[in-house]
Amino acid sequence: MLPGAVIGWDMSAALALGDALGVPPLAMAELLPVIEAVMVRKLNEELSANGAPGFRP
């Protein structure tokens, strides 16, 4: 955890949610990392734009 930054998802929770929604495991394995990367980048951009430090790789 970094103060004021998002660094990733709890993949166990994401996989459990996908399973509960009936998403095939292979689809989750293929799509979740890509979706996570975009979400993390966009949330950190939003944090930076609103005065929070955000995370810059």
OpenMM code with the backbone's topology and positions (N, CA, C; nanometers):
from openmm import Vec3, app, unit

residues = "MET LEU PRO GLY ALA VAL ILE GLY TRP ASP MET SER ALA ALA LEU ALA LEU GLY ASP ALA LEU GLY VAL PRO PRO LEU ALA MET ALA GLU LEU LEU PRO VAL ILE GLU ALA VAL MET VAL ARG LYS LEU ASN GLU GLU LEU SER ALA ASN GLY ALA PRO GLY PHE ARG PRO".split()
positions = [
    Vec3(0.0846, -0.1191, 0.0000),
    Vec3(0.0000, 0.0000, 0.0000),
    Vec3(0.0878, 0.1235, 0.0000),
    Vec3(0.0582, 0.2126, -0.0887),
    Vec3(0.1246, 0.3421, -0.0932),
    Vec3(0.0225, 0.4482, -0.0569),
    Vec3(0.0574, 0.5398, 0.0321),
    Vec3(-0.0378, 0.6457, 0.0659),
    Vec3(-0.0752, 0.7265, -0.0584),
    Vec3(-0.2027, 0.7399, -0.0835),
    Vec3(-0.2499, 0.8196, -0.1949),
    Vec3(-0.2361, 0.7553, -0.3305),
    Vec3(-0.2153, 0.6231, -0.3352),
    Vec3(-0.1981, 0.5566, -0.4646),
    Vec3(-0.2649, 0.4198, -0.4635),
    Vec3(-0.3058, 0.3773, -0.5801),
    Vec3(-0.3601, 0.2430, -0.5999),
    Vec3(-0.2527, 0.1633, -0.6718),
    Vec3(-0.2182, 0.0452, -0.6183),
    Vec3(-0.1133, -0.0347, -0.6822),
    Vec3(-0.1645, -0.1665, -0.7383),
    Vec3(-0.2892, -0.1998, -0.7123),
    Vec3(-0.3428, -0.3230, -0.7694),
    Vec3(-0.4697, -0.3674, -0.6998),
    Vec3(-0.5197, -0.4786, -0.7488),
    Vec3(-0.6420, -0.5376, -0.6956),
    Vec3(-0.6098, -0.6568, -0.6079),
    Vec3(-0.7057, -0.6947, -0.5255),
    Vec3(-0.7025, -0.8223, -0.4554),
    Vec3(-0.7540, -0.9247, -0.5566),
    Vec3(-0.6619, -0.9955, -0.6215),
    Vec3(-0.7012, -1.0877, -0.7287),
    Vec3(-0.7854, -1.2040, -0.6772),
    Vec3(-0.7650, -1.2453, -0.5526),
    Vec3(-0.8503, -1.3514, -0.4970),
    Vec3(-0.9959, -1.3066, -0.4956),
    Vec3(-1.0172, -1.1827, -0.4537),
    Vec3(-1.1535, -1.1292, -0.4507),
    Vec3(-1.2088, -1.1124, -0.5922),
    Vec3(-1.1253, -1.0649, -0.6844),
    Vec3(-1.1700, -1.0467, -0.8226),
    Vec3(-1.2073, -1.1807, -0.8861),
    Vec3(-1.1268, -1.2835, -0.8609),
    Vec3(-1.1568, -1.4164, -0.9149),
    Vec3(-1.2834, -1.4742, -0.8518),
    Vec3(-1.3015, -1.4527, -0.7212),
    Vec3(-1.4224, -1.5009, -0.6538),
    Vec3(-1.5465, -1.4304, -0.7087),
    Vec3(-1.5354, -1.3006, -0.7334),
    Vec3(-1.6478, -1.2261, -0.7900),
    Vec3(-1.6811, -1.2776, -0.9295),
    Vec3(-1.5779, -1.2969, -1.0121),
    Vec3(-1.6000, -1.3505, -1.1463),
    Vec3(-1.6657, -1.4870, -1.1423),
    Vec3(-1.6198, -1.5713, -1.0498),
    Vec3(-1.6776, -1.7048, -1.0346),
    Vec3(-1.8250, -1.6954, -0.9950),
    Vec3(-1.8548, -1.6059, -0.9008),
    Vec3(-1.9935, -1.5881, -0.8568),
    Vec3(-2.0826, -1.5371, -0.9702),
    Vec3(-2.0234, -1.4627, -1.0621),
    Vec3(-2.0997, -1.4103, -1.1755),
    Vec3(-2.1043, -1.5065, -1.2932),
    Vec3(-2.0354, -1.6205, -1.2797),
    Vec3(-2.0379, -1.7210, -1.3853),
    Vec3(-1.9387, -1.6974, -1.4980),
    Vec3(-1.8374, -1.6150, -1.4735),
    Vec3(-1.7355, -1.5890, -1.5757),
    Vec3(-1.6408, -1.7087, -1.5802),
    Vec3(-1.6133, -1.7641, -1.6973),
    Vec3(-1.5222, -1.8784, -1.7075),
    Vec3(-1.3822, -1.8425, -1.6569),
    Vec3(-1.3185, -1.9347, -1.5835),
    Vec3(-1.1850, -1.9078, -1.5279),
    Vec3(-1.0816, -1.8658, -1.6327),
    Vec3(-1.0840, -1.9269, -1.7506),
    Vec3(-0.9873, -1.8884, -1.8540),
    Vec3(-1.0078, -1.7442, -1.8994),
    Vec3(-1.1320, -1.7010, -1.9068),
    Vec3(-1.1604, -1.5622, -1.9442),
    Vec3(-1.1088, -1.4671, -1.8371),
    Vec3(-1.1307, -1.5031, -1.7103),
    Vec3(-1.0812, -1.4182, -1.6016),
    Vec3(-0.9292, -1.4102, -1.6037),
    Vec3(-0.8631, -1.5230, -1.6245),
    Vec3(-0.7165, -1.5248, -1.6269),
    Vec3(-0.6622, -1.4400, -1.7410),
    Vec3(-0.7328, -1.4361, -1.8502),
    Vec3(-0.6885, -1.3591, -1.9669),
    Vec3(-0.7197, -1.2101, -1.9520),
    Vec3(-0.8363, -1.1775, -1.8983),
    Vec3(-0.8834, -1.0392, -1.8992),
    Vec3(-0.8519, -0.9581, -1.7737),
    Vec3(-0.8529, -1.0215, -1.6560),
    Vec3(-0.8353, -0.9443, -1.5330),
    Vec3(-0.7041, -0.8664, -1.5265),
    Vec3(-0.5897, -0.9235, -1.5640),
    Vec3(-0.4660, -0.8439, -1.5563),
    Vec3(-0.4691, -0.7187, -1.6444),
    Vec3(-0.5284, -0.7300, -1.7614),
    Vec3(-0.5372, -0.6149, -1.8523),
    Vec3(-0.6311, -0.5094, -1.7947),
    Vec3(-0.7460, -0.5530, -1.7465),
    Vec3(-0.8435, -0.4608, -1.6878),
    Vec3(-0.7843, -0.3937, -1.5644),
    Vec3(-0.7146, -0.4714, -1.4813),
    Vec3(-0.6531, -0.4170, -1.3600),
    Vec3(-0.5520, -0.3077, -1.3946),
    Vec3(-0.4677, -0.3322, -1.4935),
    Vec3(-0.3644, -0.2347, -1.5300),
    Vec3(-0.4261, -0.1017, -1.5732),
    Vec3(-0.5309, -0.1077, -1.6537),
    Vec3(-0.5974, 0.0150, -1.6992),
    Vec3(-0.6635, 0.0856, -1.5815),
    Vec3(-0.7323, 0.0103, -1.4965),
    Vec3(-0.8009, 0.0692, -1.3820),
    Vec3(-0.7017, 0.1372, -1.2880),
    Vec3(-0.5902, 0.0718, -1.2587),
    Vec3(-0.4904, 0.1294, -1.1688),
    Vec3(-0.4338, 0.2585, -1.2284),
    Vec3(-0.4000, 0.2557, -1.3564),
    Vec3(-0.3445, 0.3748, -1.4214),
    Vec3(-0.4443, 0.4908, -1.4160),
    Vec3(-0.5701, 0.4632, -1.4481),
    Vec3(-0.6712, 0.5694, -1.4508),
    Vec3(-0.7018, 0.6230, -1.3107),
    Vec3(-0.7101, 0.5352, -1.2114),
    Vec3(-0.7347, 0.5824, -1.0749),
    Vec3(-0.6202, 0.6691, -1.0249),
    Vec3(-0.4966, 0.6312, -1.0557),
    Vec3(-0.3827, 0.7123, -1.0134),
    Vec3(-0.3786, 0.8458, -1.0872),
    Vec3(-0.4188, 0.8480, -1.2140),
    Vec3(-0.4298, 0.9752, -1.2863),
    Vec3(-0.5331, 1.0647, -1.2183),
    Vec3(-0.6448, 1.0056, -1.1798),
    Vec3(-0.7510, 1.0803, -1.1113),
    Vec3(-0.7016, 1.1330, -0.9767),
    Vec3(-0.6306, 1.0495, -0.9013),
    Vec3(-0.5761, 1.0936, -0.7728),
    Vec3(-0.4795, 1.2102, -0.7925),
    Vec3(-0.3924, 1.2009, -0.8915),
    Vec3(-0.2963, 1.3083, -0.9184),
    Vec3(-0.3672, 1.4371, -0.9588),
    Vec3(-0.4692, 1.4251, -1.0409),
    Vec3(-0.5422, 1.5428, -1.0878),
    Vec3(-0.6147, 1.6139, -0.9739),
    Vec3(-0.6488, 1.5388, -0.8690),
    Vec3(-0.7225, 1.5966, -0.7563),
    Vec3(-0.6327, 1.6294, -0.6378),
    Vec3(-0.5027, 1.6370, -0.6610),
    Vec3(-0.4124, 1.6803, -0.5548),
    Vec3(-0.3472, 1.5701, -0.4749),
    Vec3(-0.3910, 1.4466, -0.4908),
    Vec3(-0.3241, 1.3364, -0.4216),
    Vec3(-0.1959, 1.3043, -0.4976),
    Vec3(-0.0963, 1.2484, -0.4314),
    Vec3(0.0310, 1.2255, -0.4996),
    Vec3(0.0241, 1.1262, -0.6138),
    Vec3(-0.0605, 1.0244, -0.6039),
    Vec3(-0.0667, 0.9221, -0.7084),
    Vec3(0.0629, 0.8440, -0.7177),
    Vec3(0.0653, 0.7453, -0.8015),
    Vec3(0.1837, 0.6618, -0.8185),
    Vec3(0.2323, 0.6760, -0.9608),
    Vec3(0.3564, 0.7089, -0.9779),
    Vec3(0.4168, 0.7220, -1.1105),
    Vec3(0.5238, 0.6157, -1.1266),
    Vec3(0.4983, 0.5151, -1.2119),
    Vec3(0.6005, 0.4106, -1.2301),
    Vec3(0.7224, 0.4636, -1.3027),
] * unit.nanometer
topology = app.Topology()
chain = topology.addChain("A")
for resn in residues:
    res = topology.addResidue(resn, chain)
    for name in ("N", "CA", "C"):
        topology.addAtom(name, app.Element.getBySymbol(name[0]), res)
